[in-house]
Amino acid sequence: MNQPMPPQQPFPQQQPPQGQPGQLPPPTQQPYGQQPQQPQSPQQPGPQFPILVSTMNDVPGHDIVRVFGEVAGLTVRSRGIGANFTAGLRSLGGGEIHEYTQLLYQSRHEAVLRMCQHAMSFGANAVIAMRFDCNEIANTMSEVAAYGTAVYLKPAE
């Protein structure tokens, strides 16, 4: 069942690097979300990443002013011998293997953060069309890549 999303907190503004050709004027207002009408409660999550990350190809209410191109973040992780042993025992009984679930969740988060850093180095304030790619390396390590298109957004007029 679909549930409404909690109100989104504004993301910090990112200015394009100074002195580059095609420099954009600074935005006149906070680009994302609206200020909450009441203080944020501990149950409402704030932004997870320093810039907007969207799986959509556009952002409603915003215009894409500049496209910087593809950006990516990558991490490769392995569980320790103890966690691998515990996960192996759990796999005999079937069901979810919490050790690996947590590993992949942390890996995805880290990959997106690295992708955001890559985008911000170009002066982007958002990543659109974000996707994940996961692979196994040598049957012991997990590779997670996050990639998308770095853009500079401004509120639609």
N, C-alpha and C positions, 0 to 999 in steps of 0.2 A: 504494500500500500504506500502511495506517495505521501510524504509529509512535507509541510512547508519548511524552507530553509531558514535558519536564524538570520537576523539582520547582519550584514557584512560590515566590518569596520573598514574605514578608509585605509588605503595602502599609501605608504610614503611616496612622495613625488620623487621622480628621478629626472635630473636635468641632463640633456645631451652634453657630451664633452665640449668644452669651450675651444674656440679657435678652429673648428673643423668646417670645411665647406658645407653649405646647406644647413647651417645651424638653425634650429627651430626656436621660436620664441617660447619663453617659459609659460606653462599653463596658468590660466587665471584663477582656477579653482581646483580643489582636490578632485582628482580624476575618478575615483571609484567609490561606490557606495554612498551612503548618507550618514551623517552623524547620528548616533543613537539618541533617542529621546530620553532615555534614562541610563544611569551607569550600567556598564556591562556586568552581568552576574557571573559567578565562577562557572556556571553550567554552559554559558554561551562561549564557544570558541572564537578567538580572534583570528586574524589572518595567519596562515601557516607559513607563508613565504613572503619575502621582502617585496615582491612585485606580483601583479596579477598573473595567474597561470590558468589558462582555459583550454579545454579540449575542443571548443568551437572554433570556427574559422573567422568569426567576428565577435565583437562585444557590443551587445545592445546598448544604445545611447551614447556610443563613442565612435569617433572616426579614426581610422588608421592614417596617421600623418606620414609615417616613414616605416619602411620595411628594412630591417637590418640583415635578415637572412636566417639560415638554420643555426640553432644553438643546441648544445647537448651537454648532458652531465652523465657521468659513468662511475660506477663503484663495483668492486669485486670483493666478495666476502666469503669467509669459510667459518664454519662452526668449529669449536674446539673439540678435542677427542672425547671429553666427558659428555658434551651435549650431543655429539654424534652417537655415542653409545646409548644414551637415554632415548634419543629419537628412534634408534634402531629397535630398541625393546618395545617402544610404543607402537611402531609400525606393525609388529606382530599381532597386536590386538585390533588393529584397524582404527579408523577415525582420524581426527585432526592431529597433526604433529605440531604442537605449540612452539617447540624450539625453532622449527623452520618457518612457521608463520611469522613469528616475531622477527627473525632474520630478514625475511623478504620485506616486511613492512618497514623496518629501519632502512634497508637498502633502497627502497623506492623513495623514501623521504630524503635520504642523502643525495640520491641522483637528481631529484628535482631541485634541491638547494644548489647543487653545483651547476645545473642548467641555468638557474636564476642568476647566479654570479657571472656566468658566461654572457648572458643577455645584458646584464647591467654594465659589463665592461664596454659594450658598444653604445651605451646610453639609452637602452630600451627601458620602457616602463611596464612592459607586459610580454608574455609569451602566449601565442595562440596556436591552435592545432597541435597541442602537446600529446605525445604518445609515449608508451613504455615498450621496451623490448627486453626480454629476459632469456638468458642462456645458462647452460651448465658448462663448467670448464673442468676437465679431468675427473669428473664424477665426485669432486670434493669441494668445488667452489661455485658460487652463484654470481653471475654478472647481471647487473641491472643497468639499463640505459634509459634515460629520459631525454626526449628531443622534441623540438618544436620550432616555431618561427618567432624570432624576436622582432617586436614592433614598438613604435612610439604612438600612444593613443592620446587623444584629447576629447573632452566632452563634445558631443554633437551640438550644433547651434540651432 
